[in-house]
Amino acid sequence: MIRKLTKQTGFTLFELLVAMAVFGVVSYMAYTGLAQILQAREQITITQDRLANIQLAFLNLERDLQHVVKRPIRNSFGDYVGEVVGDELADYRLAITRGGRHVPNDFPMSNLMRVGYVLEDETLYRISWPVLDQAQDTQPRKKRILMNVENVEVRFLSAKGEWETSWDSAETPIDQEQNSQAMGIPRAVAVKITIKDYGAINRMFLMPEV
């Protein structure tokens, strides 16, 4: 009996090497594309969070300024300070007395509070005091609201329509001393915040008539 030999077919070593090389190139391209997508997604998330923090900082400013009330205070040195004060060269760029604080029913506590904004080490903080008239041992609460801030400029629109770089609603301007009229509440407050990764952002807030 004569046996018929059948020819066995399969991949040669060269073909396997070529297939593995092609698979490696395709895998590398797929991994690189996925890494770029994940990196872009992470960057979008960081940008969105940054924009949300900036918007929240201006929202805090707007809420505080919209709830300003005519209630001057005495600081820890016993000095008389107006309900709206600010100086772009001072530690506190802006400080106001505001209402609207939530107080539980039948709780012996005023709904007024003193808040301020201070720039320290390129970080903008919102400061709040537990009482209006402060003692020397009164400790304020500090909350970080925005980082990487290069500068904060605040200007105040007077009743004459002039922009001032410093303000104290309890003080009497030099040119009005004879009339003994205090500066009062400004008509508007303009805030310019210079941020490292976004540059200068300007907002103007109209003040309520109080």
Secondary structure by P-SEA (a helix, b strand, c coil): cbbbbbbbbbccaaaaaaaaaaaaaaaaaaaaaaaaaaaaaaaaaaaaaaaaaaaaaaaaaaaaaaacccbbbbcccccccccbbbbccccccbbbbbcccccccccccccbbbbbccccccbbbbbbbccccccccbbbbbbbccccccbbbbbbbccccccccccccccccccccccccccccccbbbbbbbbccccbbbbbbbbccc
